[in-house]
Amino acid sequence: MSDAPAPTGPRSSLLDRLRGFGPAGVPEAPKPEAEGRLTRSVGMTLEAVGLNVSVGRQCQVINRDGRKIEAEVVGFDDDIVYLMPIKRVEGLQPGARVIPISSHQGMRVGPRLLGRVVNGLGQPLDDAGPLRGDDFLDFAPHDINPLKRHPISEPLDVGIRAINALITVGRGQRLGLFAGSGVGKSVLMGMMTKYTTADVVVVGLVGERGREVKEFIDHILGPEGMARAVVVASPADDAPLMRLRAAQLCSRIAEYYRDQGRNVLLLMDSLTRFAQAQREISLAIGEPPATKGYPPSVFAKIPQLVERAGNAARGEGSITAFYTVLSEGDDLQDPIADAARAILDGHIVLSRRLAEEGVYPAIDVEASISRAMPNIVAEPHLKSMQRFKQLLSRYQQNRDLINIGAYTPGADPETDAAIERFPHLRAFIQQGLGQAVQLDESINHLQRTLQPSGQAGAAQGRGQPGNGPAGPGPRRGALAAQHSGRGQR
């Protein structure tokens, strides 16, 4: 190697320019991505060869007649790539071209997004024209350091008396709404959408019947609710990948408004349909089932979705989320229900028995709990909630004896108090569809309902608004409760 000094001056600049024309100075051109061809279609899964793409990449399947079908790469096995169509598939042929395309990275958002209905791809489903906005929303999730999240420190008024007083929700909390089919989940969600104190409401209708989407928007939400809401809908007849994307888009839109410093209410109906969509995809590409037909990836996807809700840093926005969970056969030990109950900050259980007795909303107070409630309410309120549950539980334990007349009044003071107050406890849970009850009013009503606490007589509660007539003794109260139960059935 020569020790001669490197050339300087005009000669060196000329050499640098000449080197720029050499192979080292030419920018490397992007390598063209090879297109593949379709070799197999089984159920919802498409198999293609000749592709070199990553999982999550978007592709277009082009038939010989020119028809195009959009699909996403969900897995691979050696040189075989598994794709899942985003929409329903018709007219596929063997040997169809599979071309990698640019992914759907986001959607236009802005103030005009409120009041709109979109699908899982962010495409409008209503007749209000294309989405317009100054901001571009990237579909990638926005992760927050858990140590930077502001703790749940203030209650949120949802407008439902039983929830406000007995299962108090904190701003930034995540709760599950557990129920079987036809017990009133959608109606309760609609009431919370209209009455909750929130800046923006994001509603996700994932995997529900197509008829219910229109009914929920027109009859349950109405113009008043839609004025501050964004609805993401993916009916049950959509492809599972579209349903999966709809659930993820709900969370992304809520994150967008939270990043703007707004308090967001996120309602997703339902978390179970999201899990079922992931199950369909996983089983189709060969993932083995683990628990009652659900592959392990399902139980990994649920925390990834739920953890996106909650509070941001102090002084910033929040996402208070309600996820409905379908309990098949009213079984609360369903794998999805059990996994959701473990990851959420509380659960509200709707009882089919109460719904059959005409009690709406059919909230099972004994089985419901808010884990954030002890930290956000005053001590007298917390004690009143516990007393309400004690009286209700005592009556339910002795209900059969009371109904057949086998219980002797005076045998147990707690049971006597439960019998006396039971009609008022039942009336406290009920609420009309068009009736909103604020948080302070709910707490005051709770205290009136429990007066006199722990005693058989109800002299102090007589004539109080919302209490109803007070009976003169335990036995008459029991008969009134029994007669009331028959009438509701």
C-alpha positions in Angstrom: 0.0 0.0 0.0 1.5 3.4 -1.0 2.2 6.1 1.6 1.8 8.9 -1.0 -0.4 11.7 0.2 -4.0 11.9 -1.1 -4.5 14.4 -4.0 -5.9 17.7 -3.0 -7.3 20.7 -4.7 -9.1 20.5 -8.1 -7.7 17.1 -8.8 -9.4 15.6 -5.7 -12.8 17.1 -6.5 -12.6 15.6 -10.1 -11.8 12.2 -8.7 -14.8 12.4 -6.3 -17.1 13.3 -9.2 -15.7 10.4 -11.2 -16.3 8.0 -8.4 -19.9 9.1 -8.3 -20.4 7.6 -11.8 -19.1 4.2 -10.7 -21.1 1.3 -9.4 -20.6 2.4 -5.8 -22.2 5.8 -6.4 -25.3 4.6 -8.2 -28.3 4.4 -5.9 -29.6 0.9 -5.7 -32.9 0.5 -7.5 -35.8 -1.1 -5.6 -36.1 -4.8 -6.5 -39.3 -5.6 -8.3 -41.6 -7.9 -6.4 -42.4 -11.0 -8.2 -46.1 -11.9 -8.7 -47.4 -15.3 -7.8 -50.2 -17.5 -8.9 -53.1 -19.1 -7.0 -52.8 -22.8 -6.5 -55.5 -23.7 -4.0 -58.6 -22.3 -2.3 -60.0 -24.2 0.7 -62.8 -22.5 2.6 -61.7 -19.0 3.3 -58.0 -19.6 2.8 -56.1 -19.0 -0.5 -52.7 -20.6 -1.2 -50.3 -19.0 -3.6 -46.7 -19.7 -4.8 -44.1 -17.5 -6.3 -44.4 -14.7 -3.7 -41.8 -13.3 -1.4 -43.9 -11.0 0.9 -44.2 -10.6 4.6 -47.2 -11.4 6.9 -49.7 -8.6 6.8 -48.9 -7.5 3.2 -51.8 -6.7 0.9 -52.2 -8.5 -2.4 -54.6 -8.5 -5.3 -55.9 -11.7 -6.8 -56.7 -11.1 -10.5 -58.9 -13.6 -12.3 -58.6 -14.3 -16.0 -61.8 -12.3 -16.6 -60.1 -9.2 -14.9 -62.0 -9.5 -11.6 -59.9 -8.3 -8.7 -60.1 -9.6 -5.1 -58.1 -8.0 -2.3 -56.5 -10.3 0.2 -54.0 -10.2 3.1 -51.0 -12.5 3.8 -51.8 -14.3 7.1 -49.1 -17.0 7.1 -46.7 -19.1 5.0 -45.3 -22.6 4.9 -42.0 -22.9 3.0 -42.8 -21.5 -0.5 -46.6 -21.6 0.0 -48.1 -18.2 1.1 -51.5 -18.2 2.9 -53.9 -15.4 2.1 -57.2 -14.4 3.6 -59.7 -12.4 1.4 -60.8 -9.1 3.0 -64.2 -9.3 1.3 -66.4 -12.2 0.2 -64.9 -14.3 -2.6 -66.7 -15.3 -5.8 -65.5 -16.7 -9.1 -61.9 -17.7 -8.2 -60.0 -19.8 -10.7 -56.8 -21.8 -10.4 -53.8 -20.1 -11.7 -55.1 -16.6 -11.0 -52.4 -13.9 -10.7 -51.5 -12.7 -7.2 -49.8 -9.3 -7.2 -48.4 -7.5 -4.0 -49.9 -4.0 -3.6 -49.4 -1.2 -1.2 -51.3 -1.7 2.0 -54.2 0.4 3.3 -52.2 2.6 5.6 -54.9 4.9 6.9 -57.9 7.2 6.3 -58.7 10.9 6.2 -60.1 12.2 9.5 -61.3 15.5 10.9 -64.3 17.1 12.5 -66.5 15.8 9.8 -65.9 12.3 10.8 -68.4 12.6 13.6 -71.8 11.3 12.5 -70.3 9.0 9.9 -70.6 5.2 9.5 -67.6 3.3 8.0 -66.5 -0.3 7.5 -63.3 -2.0 8.7 -61.2 -0.4 5.9 -62.4 3.1 6.8 -64.6 3.3 3.7 -68.0 5.1 4.2 -71.1 2.9 4.4 -73.6 5.8 4.6 -74.6 8.1 1.7 -72.8 11.2 3.0 -70.0 11.1 0.4 -66.3 10.4 0.8 -64.5 11.1 4.0 -62.7 14.4 4.2 -60.3 15.8 6.7 -57.0 17.6 7.2 -55.4 14.7 9.2 -54.3 11.3 8.0 -54.9 8.5 10.5 -52.4 5.8 10.3 -54.0 2.4 11.2 -50.9 1.3 13.2 -51.8 1.2 17.0 -50.5 4.0 19.3 -48.7 2.3 22.2 -48.4 4.1 25.5 -45.9 3.4 28.2 -47.9 2.0 31.1 -45.9 4.1 33.6 -47.0 7.3 31.8 -50.8 6.5 32.0 -52.7 8.7 34.4 -54.4 6.5 37.0 -58.2 6.3 37.2 -59.1 9.0 39.7 -62.6 10.4 38.8 -66.0 8.9 38.3 -67.7 9.0 34.9 -71.5 9.7 34.7 -73.0 7.1 32.3 -76.6 8.1 32.9 -77.7 4.7 34.2 -78.8 4.8 37.8 -77.7 1.2 38.8 -74.3 1.6 37.2 -73.7 5.1 38.6 -74.5 4.1 42.1 -73.6 0.4 42.4 -71.0 -0.2 39.7 -69.4 3.3 39.5 -67.3 3.6 36.4 -64.1 5.6 36.4 -62.9 7.8 33.5 -60.4 5.7 31.5 -61.8 2.3 32.9 -62.4 -0.7 30.7 -65.4 -2.9 31.5 -67.1 -5.9 30.1 -70.8 -6.2 29.5 -71.5 -9.9 29.9 -74.8 -11.4 28.7 -76.4 -14.0 26.6 -78.3 -13.2 23.4 -81.5 -11.1 23.6 -81.1 -9.8 27.2 -80.7 -6.1 26.3 -77.0 -5.4 25.6 -77.6 -3.2 22.6 -80.3 -1.2 24.3 -78.1 -0.6 27.3 -75.3 0.4 25.0 -77.5 2.9 23.2 -78.6 4.5 26.5 -75.0 4.9 27.6 -74.1 6.4 24.2 -76.7 9.1 24.6 -76.3 9.8 28.3 -72.6 9.4 29.1 -70.6 12.5 29.8 -68.0 12.2 27.0 -66.7 14.4 24.2 -66.8 11.7 21.5 -68.4 8.3 21.3 -66.9 5.5 19.1 -69.2 2.6 18.5 -68.1 -0.7 17.0 -70.7 -3.1 15.7 -68.6 -6.2 15.0 -70.2 -9.4 13.7 -73.7 -8.4 14.5 -76.8 -9.0 12.3 -77.0 -6.5 9.4 -80.5 -5.6 10.4 -79.3 -4.5 13.9 -76.8 -2.1 12.4 -79.5 0.0 10.8 -81.8 -0.3 13.8 -79.0 0.7 16.3 -78.2 3.8 14.3 -81.7 5.0 13.6 -83.7 3.9 16.7 -81.2 3.5 19.5 -78.6 6.2 18.7 -80.8 8.6 16.9 -79.8 12.0 15.5 -78.8 13.2 19.0 -76.4 10.3 19.6 -75.0 10.3 16.1 -74.1 14.0 16.3 -71.0 13.1 18.5 -70.5 9.5 17.4 -68.5 7.5 14.9 -69.8 4.1 14.0 -67.6 1.3 12.6 -69.8 -1.5 11.3 -68.9 -5.0 10.0 -71.9 -7.3 9.9 -71.8 -11.0 10.5 -71.8 -11.8 6.8 -68.4 -10.0 6.3 -65.2 -11.9 5.9 -63.5 -12.6 9.2 -60.6 -10.4 8.3 -62.9 -7.5 7.8 -64.5 -8.1 11.2 -61.1 -8.2 12.7 -60.1 -4.9 11.1 -63.3 -3.2 12.2 -62.6 -3.9 15.9 -59.0 -2.6 15.5 -60.2 0.5 13.6 -62.6 1.3 16.5 -59.7 1.5 18.9 -57.6 3.5 16.4 -60.2 6.1 15.9 -60.7 6.4 19.7 -56.9 6.8 20.1 -57.0 9.6 17.6 -59.5 11.6 19.6 -57.7 10.8 22.9 -54.5 12.1 21.4 -56.3 15.4 20.8 -57.1 15.6 24.6 -60.7 14.5 24.4 -62.5 12.1 26.7 -63.8 9.2 24.5 -66.4 6.6 25.2 -65.7 3.4 23.2 -68.5 0.8 22.9 -67.7 -2.4 21.1 -70.3 -5.0 20.4 -68.9 -7.5 20.6 -65.5 -8.7 21.9 -66.7 -12.3 21.4 -67.3 -11.8 17.6 -63.8 -10.3 17.4 -62.4 -13.5 19.0 -64.5 -15.7 16.8 -63.1 -13.9 13.7 -59.6 -14.5 14.8 -60.4 -18.2 15.5 -61.7 -18.6 12.0 -58.5 -17.2 10.5 -56.2 -19.2 12.8 -58.0 -22.5 12.2 -58.1 -21.9 8.5 -54.3 -21.6 8.3 -53.7 -24.6 10.4 -53.2 -23.3 14.0 -54.2 -26.1 16.4 -57.1 -25.4 18.8 -56.4 -25.2 22.5 -59.5 -24.4 24.6 -63.0 -25.3 23.3 -61.9 -24.7 19.7 -60.1 -21.4 20.3 -56.4 -21.4 19.2 -53.8 -19.7 21.5 -53.5 -16.6 19.2 -57.1 -15.7 20.1 -56.1 -15.2 23.8 -53.1 -13.2 22.7 -55.2 -10.9 20.5 -57.7 -9.9 23.2 -55.2 -8.1 25.5 -53.6 -6.4 22.5 -57.0 -4.9 21.6 -58.2 -4.1 25.2 -54.9 -2.5 26.4 -55.2 0.2 23.8 -58.0 1.8 25.8 -57.5 3.7 29.0 -56.1 7.0 30.1 -53.2 8.8 28.5 -50.7 10.9 30.4 -51.9 13.4 33.1 -53.8 16.3 31.6 -54.4 14.5 28.3 -57.4 12.6 27.0 -58.9 9.2 28.0 -60.8 6.2 26.5 -63.4 4.7 28.7 -64.3 1.4 27.0 -67.2 -1.1 27.3 -66.9 -4.4 25.5 -69.9 -6.7 25.2 -69.1 -10.4 25.8 -71.6 -13.0 24.7 -72.0 -15.8 27.2 -73.1 -18.8 25.2 -75.9 -20.5 27.0 -75.5 -17.8 29.8 -72.3 -19.6 30.8 -70.0 -17.1 32.4 -67.2 -19.7 32.3 -67.0 -19.5 28.5 -63.2 -19.2 27.5 -63.6 -15.8 26.0 -65.7 -14.5 28.9 -63.2 -15.9 31.4 -60.2 -14.3 29.5 -62.0 -11.0 29.2 -63.0 -10.9 32.9 -59.3 -11.4 33.8 -58.0 -8.5 31.6 -60.8 -6.0 32.1 -61.2 -3.5 35.0 -64.6 -4.8 35.9 -67.7 -6.5 34.5 -71.4 -5.8 34.3 -73.5 -9.0 34.1 -77.0 -8.9 32.6 -79.4 -11.6 33.9 -81.8 -13.5 31.8 -83.9 -14.2 34.8 -84.3 -10.4 35.5 -85.1 -9.8 31.8 -87.8 -12.5 32.0 -89.3 -10.7 35.0 -89.5 -7.5 33.1 -86.6 -5.7 34.9 -84.7 -3.5 32.5 -81.8 -2.9 32.4 -81.5 -6.5 33.6 -78.3 -5.8 35.6 -77.3 -8.5 38.0 -75.9 -6.3 40.8 -74.6 -9.3 42.9 -72.5 -10.6 40.0 -71.2 -7.2 38.7 -68.3 -5.3 40.0 -66.2 -2.3 39.3 -62.6 -2.7 40.3 -61.9 1.1 40.2 -64.9 2.0 42.4 -63.2 2.0 45.8 -60.6 4.5 44.5 -63.1 7.0 43.0 -66.0 7.3 45.4 -66.5 8.6 48.9 -66.6 6.2 51.9 -70.4 6.7 52.5 -71.2 5.9 48.9 -69.1 2.7 49.1 -70.8 1.6 52.3 -74.3 2.3 50.8 -73.3 0.1 47.8 -72.2 -2.7 50.0 -75.4 -2.4 52.1 -77.5 -2.6 49.0 -75.8 -5.8 47.9 -76.1 -7.3 51.3 -79.8 -6.8 51.5 -80.4 -8.0 47.9 -78.2 -11.1 48.5 -80.0 -11.9 51.7 -83.4 -11.8 50.0 -82.2 -14.0 47.1 -80.8 -16.6 49.6 -84.2 -16.9 51.3 -86.4 -16.2 48.3 -87.9 -19.7 48.1 -88.8 -19.8 51.8 -90.3 -16.4 51.5 -92.4 -17.2 48.5 -93.9 -20.3 50.0 -94.6 -18.6 53.4 -92.1 -20.8 55.3 -90.1 -17.9 56.7 -91.3 -16.6 60.1 -91.1 -12.8 60.4 -88.8 -11.8 63.3 -86.5 -14.9 63.0 -83.7 -12.9 61.5 -83.5 -9.0 61.6 -81.3 -8.9 58.4 -83.8 -11.1 56.5 -86.7 -8.9 57.8 -84.9 -5.8 56.5 -84.2 -7.5 53.2 -87.9 -8.4 52.8 -89.0 -5.0 53.6 -86.7 -3.2 51.3 -86.8 -5.7 48.4 -89.5 -3.9 46.3 -87.5 -0.7 46.6 -84.2 -2.4 45.7 -85.9 -3.9 42.6 -87.4 -0.5 41.6 -84.0 1.1 42.0 -82.4 -1.1 39.3 -85.2 -0.4 36.8 -84.9 2.6 34.5 -86.9 3.7 31.5 -85.3 3.8 28.0 -85.7 7.5 27.6 -84.7 8.4 31.2 -81.3 9.7 32.1 -80.2 9.7 35.8 -77.2 11.7 36.7 -74.4 10.5 39.1 -75.4 12.8 42.0 -79.0 11.9 41.7 -78.2 8.2 41.5 -76.2 8.4 44.8 -79.0 10.3 46.6 -81.6 7.9 45.4 -79.4 5.0 46.6 -79.3 6.5 50.1 -83.1 7.1 50.1 -83.7 3.5 49.0 -81.7 2.1 52.0 -83.5 4.2 54.7 -83.9 3.1 57.4 -80.8 1.0 57.1 -80.8 -2.4 58.8 -84.2 -2.0 60.3 -87.5 -3.8 59.5 -89.7 -0.7 59.6 -89.7 1.8 56.7 -91.2 4.8 58.4 -88.4 7.1 57.4 -88.6 5.9 53.8 -92.4 6.5 53.5 -93.2 9.2 51.0 -89.6 9.6 49.7 -89.6 10.2 46.0 -88.7 7.1 43.9 -89.1 4.7 46.9 -92.7 3.7 46.3 -95.1 2.9 49.1 -93.6 1.5 52.2 -95.3 -1.6 53.7 -96.3 -1.7 57.4 -94.4 -4.9 58.2 -92.1 -7.6 57.0 -94.9 -10.1 56.1 -96.8 -7.6 54.0 -93.6 -6.5 52.3 -92.9 -10.1 51.4 -96.4 -10.6 50.0 -96.1 -7.4 48.0 -92.7 -8.5 46.6 -94.1 -11.9 45.7 -97.2 -10.4 44.0 -94.9 -7.9 42.1 -92.8 -10.8 40.9 -95.8 -12.6 39.5 -97.0 -9.5 37.7 -93.7 -9.0 36.0 -93.5 -12.5 34.8 
